[in-house]
Amino acid sequence: KPKWDVSVIPSGSVGLDHALGIGGYPRGRVVEIYGPESSGKTTLAIHAIAEAQKLGGIAAFIDAEHAFDRNYAQQLGVNVDTLLISQP
């Protein structure tokens, strides 16, 4: 059981939720995903966005690599019409 009373968005992975220590991603917070190239960062982020949207949340994706694939995101359950996308 988590030590803190934090509202969370489940990741969809029991192992990841456990590793995060609170049972998922903290609701209402910025979550940064970092790792080497081709390590699954975008897929992990897209799954998190889909879970947040399922619960009625609003999500933003900062696409620093300008490689966001709308079709792939839709296949993973993201409503791309309501997703906030920044490509700095």
Rosetta silent file (secondary structure, phi, psi, omega in degrees, C-alpha in Angstrom):
SEQUENCE: KPKWDVSVIPSGSVGLDHALGIGGYPRGRVVEIYGPESSGKTTLAIHAIAEAQKLGGIAAFIDAEHAFDRNYAQQLGVNVDTLLISQP
SCORE:     score description
SCORE:     0.000 S_00000001
   1 L     0.000  137.145 -179.704    0.000    0.000    0.000 S_00000001
   2 L   -60.126  148.880  178.707    1.336    3.481   -0.865 S_00000001
   3 L   -77.720  -25.306 -175.842    2.768    5.587    1.953 S_00000001
   4 L  -113.015  150.174  176.566    1.159    8.771    0.628 S_00000001
   5 L   -91.941   86.276 -176.811   -2.448    9.566   -0.161 S_00000001
   6 L  -121.024  132.023  175.281   -1.927   10.668   -3.766 S_00000001
   7 L   -70.938  132.022 -175.248   -4.501   10.457   -6.532 S_00000001
   8 E  -128.005  161.559  170.973   -3.005    8.376   -9.335 S_00000001
   9 E  -111.999  114.150  179.836   -3.565    7.305  -12.910 S_00000001
  10 L   -59.032  143.381 -178.716   -2.745    3.600  -13.236 S_00000001
  11 L   -79.702  -19.147 -173.652   -0.111    2.894  -15.898 S_00000001
  12 L    95.959   -5.648  178.522   -1.760   -0.319  -17.020 S_00000001
  13 L  -122.906  117.330 -179.796    1.253   -2.291  -15.768 S_00000001
  14 H   -59.351  -41.502 -179.701    1.139   -3.749  -12.260 S_00000001
  15 H   -62.825  -43.696  179.025    4.948   -3.912  -12.191 S_00000001
  16 H   -67.894  -43.502  178.561    5.386   -0.273  -13.201 S_00000001
  17 H   -57.515  -41.102  178.375    2.688    0.909  -10.793 S_00000001
  18 H   -66.011  -44.035 -179.221    4.510   -0.925   -7.994 S_00000001
  19 H   -64.037  -32.684  178.962    7.897    0.500   -9.044 S_00000001
  20 H   -69.342  -18.752  173.218    6.471    4.032   -9.057 S_00000001
  21 L    85.402  -10.178 -179.408    5.694    3.531   -5.369 S_00000001
  22 L  -128.196    3.887  176.413    2.232    5.109   -5.369 S_00000001
  23 L    93.974   10.326  179.483    0.317    2.803   -7.684 S_00000001
  24 L   155.780 -162.849  177.471    0.600    4.807  -10.903 S_00000001
  25 E   -84.101  138.500  178.679    1.364    8.256  -12.231 S_00000001
  26 E   -66.830  125.275 -179.189    0.514   11.143   -9.867 S_00000001
  27 L   -67.373  137.566  176.727   -2.629   12.865  -11.134 S_00000001
  28 L    79.969   11.033 -178.230   -2.243   16.556  -11.976 S_00000001
  29 L  -117.492  158.266  173.230    1.554   16.451  -12.099 S_00000001
  30 L   -80.492  129.789  177.522    4.110   16.720  -14.873 S_00000001
  31 L  -117.638  120.991  179.123    5.665   13.332  -15.577 S_00000001
  32 L  -103.257  132.411  178.333    8.938   13.278  -17.505 S_00000001
  33 L  -112.731  124.823 -175.133   10.045   10.076  -19.200 S_00000001
  34 L  -129.308  144.714  176.294   13.743    9.836  -19.975 S_00000001
  35 L   174.106  174.532 -179.561   15.878    7.128  -21.532 S_00000001
  36 L   -69.275  164.838  178.855   18.094    6.143  -24.429 S_00000001
  37 L   -56.178  139.409  177.174   16.924    6.119  -28.031 S_00000001
  38 L    63.600   29.737  179.517   14.501    3.298  -28.910 S_00000001
  39 L   -97.315   -0.859  177.785   13.909    2.355  -25.267 S_00000001
  40 L    99.653   13.509 -177.972   10.110    2.725  -25.441 S_00000001
  41 H   -59.000  -47.809 -177.238    9.710    6.240  -24.030 S_00000001
  42 H   -65.462  -43.004  179.045    7.111    7.330  -26.577 S_00000001
  43 H   -62.213  -42.580  177.772    5.089    4.128  -26.256 S_00000001
  44 H   -61.440  -44.042  179.543    5.108    4.451  -22.461 S_00000001
  45 H   -64.022  -41.996 -179.564    4.011    8.086  -22.722 S_00000001
  46 H   -64.558  -40.603  176.170    1.230    7.260  -25.180 S_00000001
  47 H   -62.405  -40.677  178.512   -0.102    4.534  -22.882 S_00000001
  48 H   -63.435  -41.576  178.650   -0.049    7.018  -19.969 S_00000001
  49 H   -62.480  -44.777  179.705   -1.939    9.576  -22.062 S_00000001
  50 H   -60.272  -42.863  179.577   -4.566    6.995  -23.028 S_00000001
  51 H   -65.074  -41.727  178.832   -5.083    6.031  -19.370 S_00000001
  52 H   -62.768  -43.164  179.860   -5.385    9.686  -18.317 S_00000001
  53 H   -65.643  -37.381  178.329   -7.938   10.354  -21.056 S_00000001
  54 H   -58.746  -32.006 -178.693   -9.974    7.262  -20.076 S_00000001
  55 L   -92.167   10.862  177.094  -10.339    8.817  -16.623 S_00000001
  56 L    87.178    9.798 -178.346  -11.453   12.164  -18.069 S_00000001
  57 L   -83.636  166.460  175.237   -8.087   13.875  -17.823 S_00000001
  58 L  -108.766  134.003 -177.851   -6.392   16.284  -20.170 S_00000001
  59 L  -126.120  153.307  176.351   -2.921   15.344  -21.369 S_00000001
  60 E  -127.161  145.815  178.468   -0.109   17.118  -23.170 S_00000001
  61 E  -125.594  120.336  177.300    2.732   15.620  -25.182 S_00000001
  62 E   -96.421  108.912 -174.015    5.929   17.607  -25.749 S_00000001
  63 L   -98.843   79.444 -177.688    7.383   16.227  -28.966 S_00000001
  64 L   -67.459  -23.836 -178.355   10.949   17.523  -28.958 S_00000001
  65 L   -92.889   -2.777 -178.067   11.931   15.067  -31.701 S_00000001
  66 L    52.289   46.524 -176.497    9.014   16.019  -33.992 S_00000001
  67 L  -127.813   14.564 -177.742    8.241   12.328  -34.438 S_00000001
  68 L   -64.376  128.286 -179.127    4.759   11.986  -32.903 S_00000001
  69 L  -106.663  103.715 -177.143    2.692    9.480  -34.911 S_00000001
  70 H   -58.828  -40.806 -178.880   -1.014   10.321  -34.599 S_00000001
  71 H   -64.634  -43.173  178.020   -2.120    6.991  -36.095 S_00000001
  72 H   -62.099  -44.317  179.090    0.014    4.981  -33.660 S_00000001
  73 H   -60.652  -42.892  178.405   -1.325    7.008  -30.742 S_00000001
  74 H   -62.301  -40.671  179.137   -4.904    6.384  -31.885 S_00000001
  75 H   -62.439  -28.449  179.108   -4.223    2.643  -32.134 S_00000001
  76 L   -90.668    4.937  173.619   -3.077    2.711  -28.504 S_00000001
  77 L   101.409    9.900 -179.671   -6.285    4.435  -27.405 S_00000001
  78 L   -85.746  135.395  170.771   -5.397    8.140  -27.452 S_00000001
  79 L   -86.662   97.283 -175.223   -7.986   10.695  -28.524 S_00000001
  80 L   -70.659  -17.244  178.959   -5.624   12.828  -30.591 S_00000001
  81 L   -70.445  -26.713  179.793   -8.322   15.460  -31.150 S_00000001
  82 L  -105.319   -4.476 -179.483   -8.187   16.461  -27.473 S_00000001
  83 L   -75.020  132.305  175.492   -4.460   15.835  -26.931 S_00000001
  84 E   -87.036  120.281 -178.191   -2.346   18.962  -26.458 S_00000001
  85 E  -119.541  128.239  175.009    0.796   18.604  -28.577 S_00000001
  86 E  -116.916  132.295  177.045    3.795   20.939  -28.437 S_00000001
  87 L  -125.222   80.045 -176.219    6.623   20.626  -30.933 S_00000001
  88 L   -67.353    0.000    0.000    9.244   23.160  -29.803 S_00000001
